[in-house]
Amino acid sequence: MIVITLTKVPKSLKGDLTKWYQEIQTGVYVGNVSARVRDALWDRILENIGRGEATMVYNAQNELGYQFRTTRKDRQVVDFDGIPLMMHLKEATGGVKHGFSDAAKFHRARVMTRNSIRKTSLSPKQLMVVSLDLETTGLDPVKDTILSIGAVKRDQEDKIVQFDQLIQGVQNVPAKITELTGITAEMLDKQGVSLADGLQALQEFVADAPVVGYNLHFDEGFLLAAFRKIGQSRLSNRLIDLMPLVKKSNKFLDNYRLETVLADYEIENLHPHHALSDAQATFELASKLKEKGFF
């Protein structure tokens, strides 16, 4: 039996532990794994604990029948004739937190001023990105086609601008796609535009801004096939796929489907599998990743 307690740790670490342990109370995890897995998990806790604290208690061959480890700075595990004891420290251990001197404060002020000047010197075009999402008849860019295009950006007046366009040309939309997206062949015929007009409008909307998307490789493949089909050159914009960035920032999600990621980042997507709604949610995700410095 192994018991782990966590306080003030990242959500990703908690999610990772639930793969091996059961959370019986907030921050209290119980499980039964091998010593090798136990030690490996403790190493992962140490690597990803952030500013939080963790304590582990597990079976051991000693007089008490158990052993423990902790990251707490005000406690220290000591061995007293083979008996593990938790010693209270008068002063917390760990390195001194630097940065309280006047020199350090002046340095931070200079850095903040420098960063502020750098940010304000950037033009709106450099700061602007366009989030993009497509709905298609299937997963194969060669056999399947684009049904709708959704895109979102922030203009130079700091307002959110949207692009939402259905594409004509599909006579029969697969039933499972209609069920998923709500798009029918009749909608495409009445409300859509030709593929050429839709792509031209998208190019005008995107202009020369970087394009972001989630699993953008999928959308890129369909756009490339579509531009080839109408005999036009592909988008030459910088493409930024958010999925690898999310995997880097949140290593312990159960999966990396868009709905799972949005839930973890507390982003609401009112109409999943609707190109514009997905693009809007992706734009919010990009904004949060940018705030955290991941791109």
Phi, psi and omega in degrees: 000136180230134178236132179233135174244137181233141173223134174056041179256161178299148179300326181298324179292319177299317179297323179295318183294330182293351175286337183239336184235159177257130179275104184271343175203159183307117178081004180243120185240136181234137179198181181215094181235171180290163180298324180295314179294320179302313181293322179295320179292324177296321177298320179292324176299314181297325182286331189238016185284342182064232179260009181278189181226152180216145174224136180238135174237133184210162181297141178208155181271078174219184185295328179277335182087005179209162179224162179215159176226154178208155174255001183298139181277341181261009178227155176217131178279124179235154178254120180243096182053045177085358179254123179285134179229150177258112184265131176280132181259140178290325178235137181294142177275179180107163183293155177288134179280112184276165173116011182264349181286161178298323180298318179295320179295318178296322179297314180298321180297319179296318180296315180297319178296317180298315180295321179296317178297320180297319181292317182289338180282345179284139179283158177304326181297322180291330182274343187277137171231159177241124175271143188226141174211145179239149165248135186228171180280350180185202186253352184258113181298337181281316184268327186261169185227166180279133176261320181207155180233130176235140180211150181221141176210167174251124184277183184292344176264013177066030177252146178281127180241140185241151175232123183219114186218127171276151183243127179284172171112350179260116182281324182227110176276126179308141184302321182292330178286320176298318179297324183281318188253339184083004182271132176240163178298325179296319177299317181297319183292321185272324188251349186272172174235171179295159180300319181297315180294321180295317180290323178296318178296322178296316179300319179293322180292317183288322185056233181248021180283152173298146180251128178244153177197168178254122191057050187297339178303323179298308182294323180300319180298318179290321178295319179299315179295322181292317179295323176296321183297323181264003176074029178245158180287151183288169174296133180258008182292157172293131181251131181236112177273123183282340183301311178298328179291321177293319179297328179286322184275329181234090187283344191240026174293150179298322175205174184241031171293151186303318182296325178292316181295316180297321178296320180294325180269007178057046177249128182268130175242103188291330184226077178301147181067022168247124190306313182293318180296318178295322179294321178296315179296322178294323177297318178294321177297316178299320180297318181290322178294323178294320178300325181275359176082024182272352170197000000 
